[in-house]
Amino acid sequence: MSDYYDAFEMSPVPAPGPDAVPPEPFRGIYGMPAFVTIPTSDLAASVDFWVRGLGFFELFGIPGRLVHLRRWAFQDVLLVTAESVPEQAPAMSLSFACVLGQVDSLVEACRAVRPDSVDGPRDTPWNTRDVEVITPENARIVFTAAKPFDPASQEARNLEAIGITPPGVGRGENEDHA
């Protein structure tokens, strides 16, 4: 049995492409399989940046204590009040999927709220375009958009070298290749 299989039907992330349309913000309640909790010493300023700059919305809040933010399904952030935040961003980052058509507007929106908050965009060897954002709480957030897959590209060769091939090519599809 293959170690990898196509399970894209589980994800809200659309197929990559220049005309990919992002899913609508997800307002349903579900058991969160993962989420991040970020301490902030200025809850209002943090919410403003995450909403106006990063495109999240407030799902609910406990005044003065916590705000639950969300974007797409399974992109949940809890902002919680704290006495202080780190003075600089950690090396660790948290990444959120986006689509190529959102990259430029995300950069513009973040720079409008906090001019020095954005680094990028930059293309990666694994076929994404990434934007790094440092939030008011000094969290390092990366928005990553998959680029259209070109089987003749260097990115495709990079992925193939580590055993990742597109669906329908070689291994995959959860088949037994004994």
Secondary structure, 3 states (H helix, E strand, C coil): CCCCCCCHHHCCCCCCCCCCCCCCCCCCCCCCCCCEEEEECCHHHHHHHHHHHCCCEEEEEECCCEEEEECCCCCEEEEEECCCCCCCCCCCCEEEEECHHHHHHHHHHHHHHCCCCEEEEEECCCCEEEEEEECCCCCEEEEEEECCCCCCCHHHHHHHHCCCCCCCCCCCCCCCCC
